[in-house]
Amino acid sequence: MTPAALVPACVAPALGGAAPTWSYTELTHNQDNQATDGIWRVTGPRTLCHLDVWPLNLIAQDDSPAHSPGAPAARPTGGRTVLLDWAFVGEGAVGEDIANLIPDCVADGLIPGELLPEISAAVIEGYLAGARDAGAALGEDELRRSVAATGAAKYCWLAPLMLTRLAVGGRVGSAAYDVDHDPRAVLRRRTGLFEHLVSWSEQILSPAR
């Protein structure tokens, strides 16, 4: 059987009927030496980072009034949010933590993918507001470029890995967290995510304004 025969029918048209010619192992081996060298140079100032911010490491306390049986549910008023699992804490770029959080909100189906633009806007605005409240002299354009650079770098491996697994009939979603087992459902759900990552890549590859 040829490598091209291993590519599922739903993927073959996108590849022109040909098997992938790249190696995921080779890609990740070269990533640190090639892809990220230029990307890190366009990030913002360095700061203390959690380095594993994603939905399952966040717990929010709802301060809404108690709900009485039969009464309309009260709109959540927000409250304190606790960030768990600081095992990877260390130095990183400003905005690097939210660059991880934004894609990870939808990558495993924990939150509907169509909410990604809204999530991205809200998270970036919240981070910027928090930085200003803390007295940090952080510009909006500087933060957005740093988020785009670190997010594009962190997730550049995801699409090649998914195609590699599809080519051999493997699972494309997370075995531990993904809500879908059908590769078509995962591909449909992550289309918007990949479009977002491409827009981040285009942002950092364009001349700074």
C-alpha positions in Angstrom: 0.0 0.0 0.0 1.4 3.4 -0.9 1.4 6.3 1.6 -1.2 8.1 -0.6 -3.6 5.2 0.0 -3.5 5.9 3.7 -5.0 9.4 3.4 -8.7 9.2 4.3 -11.1 10.1 1.5 -12.3 13.2 3.3 -8.8 14.6 3.4 -7.4 13.5 0.0 -9.1 16.3 -2.0 -7.5 19.0 0.1 -4.1 17.3 -0.5 -4.6 16.9 -4.2 -4.8 13.2 -3.8 -1.1 13.1 -2.6 0.3 11.9 0.7 2.0 14.4 3.0 5.7 14.7 2.1 6.6 16.3 5.5 7.4 14.6 8.7 5.9 15.8 12.0 8.9 14.6 13.9 11.2 16.6 11.6 9.0 19.6 11.8 9.0 19.7 15.6 12.7 19.1 15.7 13.4 22.1 13.5 10.8 24.3 15.0 12.9 25.6 17.8 15.8 26.4 15.5 13.9 27.9 12.6 10.3 28.8 13.1 10.5 30.4 16.5 13.8 32.2 16.2 12.3 35.1 14.3 8.9 35.0 16.0 10.3 35.6 19.5 12.0 38.7 18.3 8.7 40.4 17.7 7.2 39.7 21.1 6.8 42.3 23.8 8.6 42.7 27.1 9.4 39.6 29.3 7.4 38.9 32.4 6.4 36.2 34.9 4.1 33.7 33.2 2.0 30.7 34.2 2.7 28.9 30.9 -0.2 26.5 31.1 -3.3 28.7 31.0 -6.3 26.9 29.6 -9.9 26.4 30.6 -9.5 23.4 32.9 -6.9 25.3 35.0 -9.3 28.1 35.7 -12.0 28.0 38.3 -14.5 30.9 38.6 -16.6 31.7 41.7 -20.1 32.9 40.8 -21.3 35.7 43.1 -24.9 35.6 41.7 -27.8 35.6 44.1 -29.0 32.2 45.1 -31.6 30.8 42.6 -35.0 30.0 44.0 -37.0 27.1 42.5 -39.5 28.4 39.9 -37.9 31.8 39.7 -36.0 33.0 36.6 -32.3 32.3 36.8 -30.3 35.4 37.7 -27.7 36.7 35.3 -24.1 35.8 36.6 -22.5 38.8 38.1 -18.9 37.4 38.0 -16.6 36.9 40.9 -13.1 35.7 41.7 -11.2 33.5 39.3 -8.5 31.1 40.5 -5.7 29.9 38.3 -4.5 26.4 39.2 -1.4 24.2 38.4 1.7 26.5 38.5 4.1 23.6 37.7 5.4 25.4 34.6 5.6 28.9 35.9 8.6 30.9 34.5 9.6 33.8 32.3 7.7 34.5 29.1 6.5 37.2 26.8 3.8 39.7 27.8 0.5 38.2 26.6 2.0 34.7 26.1 -0.4 33.2 28.7 -3.5 34.4 26.9 -2.1 33.4 23.6 -2.3 29.9 24.9 -5.7 30.3 26.5 -7.5 31.8 23.5 -7.0 28.8 21.1 -7.3 26.2 23.9 -10.8 27.4 24.8 -12.1 25.9 21.6 -9.5 23.3 20.5 -11.0 20.5 22.5 -14.6 21.5 22.1 -14.9 22.8 25.6 -16.4 26.0 24.2 -18.2 26.4 20.8 -15.7 27.4 18.1 -17.9 30.1 16.7 -17.3 32.1 19.9 -13.5 32.3 19.2 -13.5 35.9 17.9 -15.5 37.0 20.9 -13.3 35.1 23.3 -10.1 36.6 21.7 -11.4 40.1 21.9 -12.6 39.8 25.5 -9.4 38.1 26.8 -7.1 40.6 25.1 -9.1 43.6 26.3 -9.2 42.1 29.9 -5.5 41.5 29.9 -4.8 45.0 28.7 -7.1 46.5 31.3 -5.4 44.5 34.0 -2.0 45.6 32.9 -3.0 49.3 32.9 -4.6 48.9 36.4 -1.3 47.5 37.6 0.5 50.6 36.2 2.2 48.8 33.3 3.1 50.9 30.3 1.8 48.4 27.8 0.5 49.6 24.4 -2.4 47.9 22.7 -0.6 47.3 19.4 2.4 45.9 21.3 0.3 43.5 23.2 -1.7 42.3 20.2 1.5 41.6 18.2 3.0 39.7 21.2 -0.1 37.6 21.5 -0.2 36.9 17.8 3.5 35.9 17.7 3.5 33.6 20.7 0.1 32.1 19.8 1.2 31.4 16.2 4.5 29.9 17.4 2.9 27.7 20.1 0.3 26.1 17.8 2.2 25.9 14.5 2.6 22.1 15.1 -1.2 21.3 15.4 -2.3 21.2 11.8 0.7 19.0 10.6 0.1 16.7 13.5 -3.6 16.3 12.7 -2.9 15.6 9.0 -0.2 13.1 10.0 -2.6 11.2 12.3 -5.3 11.3 9.6 -3.0 9.8 7.1 -2.5 6.7 9.3 -6.1 6.5 10.6 -5.2 7.9 14.0 -7.2 10.1 16.3 -7.0 13.8 15.6 -8.5 15.1 18.8 -7.2 14.9 22.3 -7.7 11.4 23.7 -8.0 12.9 27.2 -10.2 16.0 26.7 -11.7 16.2 23.3 -15.5 15.9 23.2 -15.6 14.5 19.6 -14.3 11.1 18.3 -15.3 11.7 14.7 -12.3 13.2 12.8 -14.7 15.1 10.5 -16.3 16.8 13.6 -12.9 17.8 14.9 -11.8 19.2 11.6 -15.0 21.2 11.2 -14.7 22.5 14.7 -11.1 23.5 14.3 -11.4 25.2 11.0 -12.1 28.6 12.7 -9.2 28.0 15.0 -6.8 27.5 12.2 -8.1 30.6 10.4 -7.5 32.5 13.6 -3.9 31.2 13.8 -3.3 32.1 10.2 -4.5 35.7 10.9 -2.1 35.9 13.8 0.7 34.7 11.6 -0.1 37.3 8.9 -0.2 39.9 11.6 3.3 39.3 12.8 4.7 38.8 9.3 3.3 42.2 8.1 5.4 45.4 8.8 4.8 46.9 12.2 2.5 49.8 12.1 
